[in-house]
């Protein structure tokens, strides 16, 4: 554990430094609150021992700045070192962001006990952050799956309906055009009967994958929705671009024709 000690008394600092090193911890020192804040940013300690009364910047002011530099996933305990023991002083320290108090002169036994206690709390906090992060990732994946078609990985009906409402309102507000393209695979039943359900599924996934690769233009509004053998996409395009895109769609799956020896080829 790396411990930052802010103490303006050289004598007290030497004693505390000796105690901390004997416990096997690394120590970083600061002679006032201003330097303590700078050392905290640079050294990223696991624990701070903070004297309350110091020149330039006192312990309360330094602790407020230190806590402001900690994000939601980072908790660094601050233990105040002080000879003051009245209730108001203790309350002010807690308000400033302190987590505990250690009375001067510092006792090695008490110091070691408090460090161990803060280590346990820190370990629990890190475990909680890890679990929370895993839960957020799981929720994000679940949210994606809830709006995704399992076969084609395009948007499902729920996602499509939500997108439609959003884009319709935006187009109405901005006075812009909104286009909807339906891409249908002709004679899909013949293809599915000839190659089997797995072949039909592979065909749909292949078409969906090619469509997703094509629709990377930032002007094209994904997601699209996959039906049984149809695909739907929202677009906000100038008419000339829309016309060109339709031509591309028409030619997209001509290569499928060579895969079939039926009277009617698959046409997209």
C-alpha positions as CSV (number, residue, x, y, z in Angstrom):
1,X,0.0,0.0,0.0
2,X,1.2,3.5,-0.9
3,X,0.6,6.0,1.9
4,X,0.8,9.8,1.5
5,X,1.6,11.6,4.7
6,X,1.1,15.4,4.9
7,X,2.7,16.7,8.0
8,X,4.6,20.0,8.6
9,X,6.4,18.8,11.7
10,X,9.7,17.1,10.8
11,X,9.7,15.2,14.1
12,X,6.2,13.8,13.8
13,X,6.9,13.0,10.1
14,X,10.0,11.0,11.0
15,X,8.1,9.0,13.6
16,X,5.2,8.2,11.3
17,X,7.5,7.4,8.4
18,X,9.3,4.9,10.6
19,X,6.0,3.2,11.7
20,X,4.7,2.9,8.1
21,X,7.9,1.5,6.7
22,X,8.0,-1.1,9.5
23,X,4.6,-2.2,8.4
24,X,5.9,-2.8,4.9
25,X,4.1,0.1,3.2
26,X,5.5,2.7,0.8
27,X,5.5,6.3,2.0
28,X,5.2,9.6,0.1
29,X,5.6,12.8,2.2
30,X,4.4,16.4,1.9
31,X,5.1,19.4,4.1
32,X,1.8,21.2,3.5
33,X,-1.6,20.8,2.0
34,X,-0.7,22.4,-1.3
35,X,2.1,19.9,-1.9
36,X,-0.1,17.1,-0.6
37,X,-2.6,17.8,-3.4
38,X,0.2,17.8,-6.0
39,X,1.7,14.6,-4.6
40,X,-1.7,12.9,-4.6
41,X,-2.3,13.6,-8.3
42,X,1.2,12.5,-9.2
43,X,1.7,9.5,-6.9
44,X,-1.9,8.2,-6.7
45,X,-1.6,6.8,-3.1
46,X,-4.0,4.3,-1.6
47,X,-4.3,6.1,1.8
48,X,-3.7,9.7,3.0
49,X,-2.6,10.7,6.5
50,X,-3.4,14.4,6.7
51,X,-2.3,16.9,9.4
52,X,-5.1,19.4,10.0
53,X,-3.1,22.5,10.9
54,X,-0.4,23.3,8.2
55,X,1.0,26.4,6.5
56,X,0.0,27.5,3.0
57,X,-3.0,25.1,2.9
58,X,-4.6,23.3,5.8
59,X,-5.6,19.7,5.9
60,X,-9.3,20.4,5.4
61,X,-8.8,22.5,2.2
62,X,-6.3,19.9,0.8
63,X,-8.7,17.0,1.6
64,X,-11.6,18.8,-0.3
65,X,-9.4,19.1,-3.4
66,X,-8.2,15.5,-3.1
67,X,-11.7,14.2,-2.9
68,X,-12.7,16.3,-5.9
69,X,-10.0,14.5,-7.9
70,X,-11.4,11.1,-7.0
71,X,-14.0,9.7,-9.5
72,X,-16.9,7.4,-8.5
73,X,-14.8,4.3,-9.0
74,X,-11.9,5.5,-6.8
75,X,-12.1,5.8,-3.1
76,X,-9.0,6.9,-1.2
77,X,-9.4,7.1,2.6
78,X,-8.2,10.2,4.4
79,X,-7.2,10.0,8.1
80,X,-6.7,13.3,9.8
81,X,-3.8,13.7,12.2
82,X,-4.7,16.2,14.9
83,X,-4.4,17.1,18.6
84,X,-7.8,18.7,18.5
85,X,-10.5,16.5,20.0
86,X,-13.7,18.6,20.4
87,X,-16.9,17.6,18.5
88,X,-16.9,20.6,16.2
89,X,-13.4,19.9,14.9
90,X,-14.3,16.3,14.3
91,X,-17.5,17.3,12.4
92,X,-15.6,19.8,10.3
93,X,-13.1,17.2,9.3
94,X,-15.8,14.7,8.2
95,X,-17.5,17.5,6.2
96,X,-14.2,18.2,4.5
97,X,-14.1,14.6,3.3
98,X,-12.1,12.9,6.0
99,X,-12.8,9.3,6.9
100,X,-11.2,8.9,10.3
101,X,-9.1,10.7,12.9
102,X,-5.8,9.8,14.5
103,X,-4.8,11.6,17.7
104,X,-1.3,13.0,18.1
105,X,1.1,11.8,19.3
106,X,0.6,8.9,16.9
107,X,0.5,5.4,18.4
108,X,2.0,2.7,16.2
109,X,-0.6,0.2,17.4
110,X,-3.6,2.5,16.7
111,X,-2.1,3.6,13.4
112,X,-1.6,0.0,12.2
113,X,-5.1,-0.9,13.3
114,X,-6.6,2.0,11.4
115,X,-4.6,1.2,8.3
116,X,-5.8,-2.4,8.3
117,X,-9.4,-1.2,8.7
118,X,-9.1,1.1,5.8
119,X,-7.5,-1.6,3.7
120,X,-10.5,-3.9,4.3
121,X,-12.9,-1.1,3.4
122,X,-10.9,-0.3,0.3
123,X,-10.9,-4.0,-0.8
124,X,-14.7,-4.1,-0.3
125,X,-15.1,-0.9,-2.3
126,X,-13.0,-2.2,-5.2
127,X,-15.0,-5.5,-5.2
128,X,-18.2,-3.5,-5.3
129,X,-16.9,-1.4,-8.2
130,X,-15.9,-4.5,-10.1
131,X,-19.3,-6.1,-9.6
132,X,-21.1,-2.9,-10.6
133,X,-18.9,-2.7,-13.7
134,X,-19.8,-6.3,-14.6
135,X,-23.5,-5.6,-14.0
136,X,-23.4,-2.5,-16.3
137,X,-21.7,-4.5,-19.0
138,X,-24.3,-7.3,-18.7
139,X,-27.2,-4.7,-18.8
140,X,-25.7,-3.1,-21.8
141,X,-25.4,-6.5,-23.6
142,X,-28.9,-7.4,-22.6
143,X,-30.2,-4.0,-23.8
144,X,-28.5,-4.7,-27.2
145,X,-29.9,-8.2,-27.4
146,X,-33.4,-7.0,-26.5
147,X,-33.4,-4.8,-29.6
148,X,-31.6,-7.2,-32.0
149,X,-32.8,-9.9,-34.3
150,X,-31.1,-13.1,-33.2
151,X,-30.4,-14.4,-36.8
152,X,-29.4,-11.3,-38.8
153,X,-28.2,-9.1,-35.9
154,X,-30.2,-6.3,-37.3
155,X,-32.8,-4.4,-35.2
156,X,-35.9,-6.3,-34.2
157,X,-39.5,-4.9,-34.4
158,X,-39.3,-3.2,-31.0
159,X,-36.1,-1.3,-32.0
160,X,-37.4,-0.5,-35.4
161,X,-40.7,1.0,-34.0
162,X,-38.7,3.1,-31.5
163,X,-36.4,4.3,-34.3
164,X,-39.3,5.1,-36.6
165,X,-41.0,7.3,-34.0
166,X,-37.8,9.1,-33.2
167,X,-36.9,9.8,-36.8
168,X,-40.5,10.7,-37.8
169,X,-40.6,13.4,-35.1
170,X,-37.1,14.7,-36.0
171,X,-38.0,14.9,-39.7
172,X,-41.2,16.7,-38.8
173,X,-39.4,19.1,-36.6
174,X,-36.5,19.8,-39.0
175,X,-38.8,19.8,-42.1
176,X,-36.6,17.1,-43.7
177,X,-37.5,14.1,-45.8
178,X,-37.5,10.6,-44.4
179,X,-37.3,7.6,-46.7
180,X,-38.0,4.0,-46.0
181,X,-36.5,1.3,-48.2
182,X,-37.8,-2.3,-48.2
183,X,-35.4,-4.9,-49.6
184,X,-37.2,-8.1,-50.5
185,X,-35.7,-11.4,-51.5
186,X,-37.8,-12.7,-54.4
187,X,-38.5,-16.5,-54.6
188,X,-37.0,-17.0,-51.1
189,X,-39.3,-19.9,-50.5
190,X,-37.9,-21.8,-53.5
191,X,-34.4,-21.1,-52.3
192,X,-35.3,-22.2,-48.8
193,X,-36.9,-25.4,-50.0
194,X,-34.0,-26.2,-52.3
195,X,-31.2,-25.5,-49.8
196,X,-33.0,-26.3,-46.6
197,X,-33.8,-24.1,-43.6
198,X,-30.1,-23.7,-42.7
199,X,-29.3,-22.6,-46.2
200,X,-32.2,-20.1,-46.0
201,X,-30.9,-18.8,-42.7
202,X,-27.4,-18.5,-44.1
203,X,-28.8,-16.5,-47.1
204,X,-30.6,-14.1,-44.8
205,X,-27.5,-13.6,-42.7
206,X,-25.4,-13.1,-45.8
207,X,-27.7,-10.5,-47.2
208,X,-28.0,-8.7,-43.8
209,X,-24.2,-8.6,-43.5
210,X,-23.7,-7.1,-46.9
211,X,-26.4,-4.5,-46.3
212,X,-24.7,-3.5,-43.0
213,X,-21.4,-3.1,-44.8
214,X,-23.0,-0.9,-47.5
215,X,-24.9,1.3,-45.0
216,X,-21.9,2.9,-43.4
217,X,-22.7,6.4,-44.9
218,X,-23.4,8.7,-41.9
219,X,-26.4,10.0,-43.7
220,X,-28.1,6.6,-43.5
221,X,-30.1,6.0,-40.4
222,X,-29.7,2.6,-39.0
223,X,-31.0,0.3,-37.6
224,X,-32.9,-1.6,-40.2
225,X,-35.3,-4.4,-39.4
226,X,-35.3,-7.9,-40.7
227,X,-38.6,-9.7,-41.5
228,X,-39.0,-13.2,-42.8
229,X,-37.3,-12.4,-46.1
230,X,-37.4,-8.7,-46.1
231,X,-35.2,-5.9,-44.8
232,X,-36.3,-2.3,-43.9
233,X,-34.1,0.7,-43.5
234,X,-34.7,4.4,-42.7
235,X,-32.8,6.9,-44.8
236,X,-32.4,10.6,-44.9
237,X,-30.9,11.1,-48.3
238,X,-31.1,13.5,-51.3
239,X,-33.1,11.9,-54.1
240,X,-30.1,11.3,-56.3
241,X,-28.3,9.4,-53.5
242,X,-31.4,7.5,-52.8
243,X,-31.7,6.5,-56.5
244,X,-28.1,5.4,-56.6
245,X,-28.6,3.3,-53.5
246,X,-31.6,1.6,-55.0
247,X,-29.5,0.6,-58.0
248,X,-26.9,-0.9,-55.7
249,X,-29.6,-2.8,-53.9
250,X,-30.8,-4.2,-57.2
251,X,-27.4,-5.5,-58.1
252,X,-26.3,-6.6,-54.6
253,X,-27.2,-10.2,-54.8
254,X,-26.9,-11.1,-58.5
255,X,-24.1,-13.4,-57.4
256,X,-26.7,-15.6,-55.7
257,X,-27.9,-16.5,-59.2
258,X,-24.9,-18.7,-59.8
259,X,-25.6,-20.7,-56.6
260,X,-29.0,-21.9,-57.9
261,X,-30.1,-24.2,-60.6
262,X,-33.8,-23.4,-60.3
263,X,-36.1,-22.0,-62.9
264,X,-36.3,-18.7,-61.1
265,X,-33.2,-17.2,-59.4
266,X,-33.1,-15.4,-56.1
267,X,-33.4,-11.7,-56.8
268,X,-32.9,-8.9,-54.3
